[in-house]
Amino acid sequence: MQPFVVIKFGGTSVSGLPQWESIATVIRSRLDEGVKPVVVHSAIRGVTDRLQAIADDETPDAEAALAEIADLHRALAVELGLGPTPDLDAELERLARAVRARHDATGPSAARTAEILACGERLTSAVGVPWLQAQGFDVTRVDATELLHSRPRAQAGATALDRERDYLSALCDSEADEAVRARLAEAGEVVVTQGFTARHPDGSTVVLGRGGSDTAAAYLAGKLDARRLEVWSDVPGMFTADPRRIPSARLIHRLDYAEAQEITTTGSRVLHPRCIPALRSRRIPIHLHSTLHPHLRGTEVLPATERGHAHLKAISRKDDVVLITMETLGMWQEVGFLARAFQVVAEAGLSIDLVSTSETSVTASLDASANLLDSALLAEVVDRLSAFCRVEVIASCSAISLVGRNVRGLLHRLGPALEIFEEHRIHMVSLASSDLNLTFVVDEEQADRVVERLHAILLIEAARTEPDGPFGPPWTRIRAGILEPEEQRERWWHRRRDELIAIAAEKGGAFVYDLDTVASQMRKLLAVEPVSRVMYAMKANAHPDILRTVRATGGGFECVSPGEIERLEEVFDDLRADEIIFTPNFAPRADYAFALDRGIPLTLDALHPLQQWPDLFAGREVLLRVDPGWGSGHHEKVVTGGRHSKFGIPHFEIDEARALVERIGARVIGLHTHSGSGILDPDHWTRVGERLAELAEAFPEVRIVNVGGGFGVPDREGLPPLPLEALGDGLTELRARHPHLELWVEPGRFVVSEAGVLLGRITQIKGKKGLRYVGLTVGMNSLIRPALYGAYHQIVNLTRLGEPPEGPVQVVGPICESGDRLGTDRPFPESREGDVVLIANAGAYGRVMSSEYNLRAPAEEVVLGA
Ligand SMILES: *Cc1c(COP(=O)(O)O)cnc(C)c1O
């Protein structure tokens, strides 16, 4: 049977043509994946609220409210370009009947309310399904009441409240259900059904309560034993904190079920907490996505991997918390005190969230929003408790929870974040016995500050120090729309998968290069208007075919050693000296002489050559590499005065350099700075250029400003590429301010990183659940970047591309060194010995840094044919 994927679309995702177009795109790509999409959708945003108001007789004129709902759906039908809509007319008629019948005395009134509420989703189906059919999909509309059957709470002895909830907040089973699977297998290629709705054993329609579309989709995914559940809404997933309050909050790409459950129950509303148990036992992954950023990788909820150390994922916050402290003398001697106290709370229909106890007191928190707590009810509870203990109530509190595995391990780092509590009280601290959440209850007015500080101290740090960690881009970037469809952008290696598999089968392991990508990256930089020259930093990858491709596009070369110059001479027999710029660092005198003999322009990055070897440079043109002393700001002299870095002439030696040059009779024709790598901030080079242009005022002969390399490429899925237009705009303004200066750049990584992949084959697999290792034929002797810099490389099982991940694995090589690890905690499909694994972005600083360590030959290089 074809595997099912259940895809849920929320209220904002079904309300207009652009949204339905996104739905069609998602359906299309799932069909391409070879799975059967089962679409579960909500009512159009706002409709359920209106239906609720009608059912509760809270609208002055039910007929007028109905007409409004009808108009809303007819307008959608017009927007979608539909002609007559008989299904919609029939559903509107059914709704009108249910509304007229709301005061009838037949059956429970909750059932009549449910019948009205359930109409919202049906109305949406009635418009959406014909539109999808018009797009050419073979769609079967299945009523959710045929698929989901509710399970009434305690049959005997159920309270009136329970019976009402059986209609308005019904529970269903999510056990695999062969009948439902068979029913949908026979349906058309796409199934559409409504969320929120199910059938009561008495035959009436019930609804699943607020957030019930998520739960319906989860139940259905369970029944279908689906490959995964996708939840599409207007947010891309779960964040490290509430992004509306903490804009630097980062998207979390991966969570395990327990962590996700903790986050949903401690504040986030992205996913209904009831969804998770339905899927957890059968290890069905949940993927969260945003219809506003459909290509952004959202949050994946997967089975856990056991890891020892503390792993904070998020800080969540719940407001409107009320604390009740009950104090009695010698409490532990008083048998049944807790039971008595809790009985009072339960009888008031309230539920307790957190509890902490000491010998003489118990503090319990009540979540007011969930508890429908009002002051009269609270007064009554206090009154009854006061009969046997002293009671203190603290209202308007916030519960702030640190969520993640082994949060206990973070305790020692909390100090600085909690400093503000020298003046303000922490009312309660509670560490869950699962060690998944550590909660502080504080006054609501302190909560913003506490969350902000905890987030800054714990999470921003975690995201920075864990390049392999689960964190995605910050909300500020997502909101600004700087995220391009990076992740699902088709990579060349998707297209050429078969060739790659054949290469790996033959060679065992190989670096494979795609020259079209090299050429297109070069052209992107050459197209940045104000840039006059693009000098490829060939230390990133010196393969002859890559050098030829770079030159064919019009690029020059930046070399750092005589060996690189010789490589160019081997590859090209007509290369001119001015196609090269030589930038050695701490190199011997002979290296400078080597370049000068050939007339190759060079960049000096220290005073030593000028001081000690003046004869070499007499009458020559040189560039000076300067260390602009970043980060020094206003206190430049104080902070960095006298500090040398390995690279560049520090700004406090510039005057001395100028004097030396004049004395020797050399001419400074350019200034240069290369400061860092993998930079994705488009303003960086403009800042560098502006600084160099300022310094250039002291050098009348300077005509070149070389702003170096460092142009980043997104190394992880979902990160946006460097916005070259913004870069161009900044440089254009720079150029306008300094029209006499030429701008040069020296990209390395940008040109070749994405053009290369490293292929390996699986050698061995170790471990089952928890810590699993997947061994490859290639390791750190081929690609040392993960071990050397903690660099992140996307890793995929090419043989099983698109198969669902089983759980995180550690990807390791065959080198006897514990640092021989290419990826940590990567989602990976079930794999076998011999599978071909691809490590992306391996074109830069890959093979050039490889070694024979362990006397194992590194992967060899293969260039793909056109
Ligand atoms: C390495 C290097 C570059 C290229 O750096 P990327 O980060 O690969 O762009 C440019 N200029 C100099 C002087 C370098 O040493």
The ligand as an SDF file (V2000), in Angstrom:
LIG
                    3D

 15 15  0  0  0  0  0  0  0  0999 V2000
   41.6000   32.4160    2.3170 C   0  0  0  0  0  0  0  0  0  0  0  0
   41.6680   33.7560    1.7580 C   0  0  0  0  0  0  0  0  0  0  0  0
   40.6350   34.2500    0.9670 C   0  0  0  0  0  0  0  0  0  0  0  0
   39.3860   33.4850    0.6590 C   0  0  0  0  0  0  0  0  0  0  0  0
   38.6110   33.2630    1.7830 O   0  0  0  0  0  0  0  0  0  0  0  0
   37.1300   32.6120    1.6090 P   0  0  0  0  0  0  0  0  0  0  0  0
   36.5870   32.6350    2.9610 O   0  0  0  0  0  0  0  0  0  0  0  0
   37.3160   31.2380    1.0890 O   0  0  0  0  0  0  0  0  0  0  0  0
   36.3930   33.4740    0.6660 O   0  0  0  0  0  0  0  0  0  0  0  0
   40.7580   35.5080    0.4400 C   0  0  0  0  0  0  0  0  0  0  0  0
   41.8720   36.2510    0.6770 N   0  0  0  0  0  0  0  0  0  0  0  0
   42.8910   35.8090    1.4290 C   0  0  0  0  0  0  0  0  0  0  0  0
   44.0730   36.6540    1.6350 C   0  0  0  0  0  0  0  0  0  0  0  0
   42.8250   34.5540    2.0030 C   0  0  0  0  0  0  0  0  0  0  0  0
   43.8330   34.1110    2.7670 O   0  0  0  0  0  0  0  0  0  0  0  0
  1  2  1  0
  2  3  1  0
  2 14  2  0
  3  4  1  0
  3 10  2  0
  4  5  1  0
  5  6  1  0
  6  7  2  0
  6  8  1  0
  6  9  1  0
 10 11  1  0
 11 12  2  0
 12 13  1  0
 12 14  1  0
 14 15  1  0
M  END
$$$$
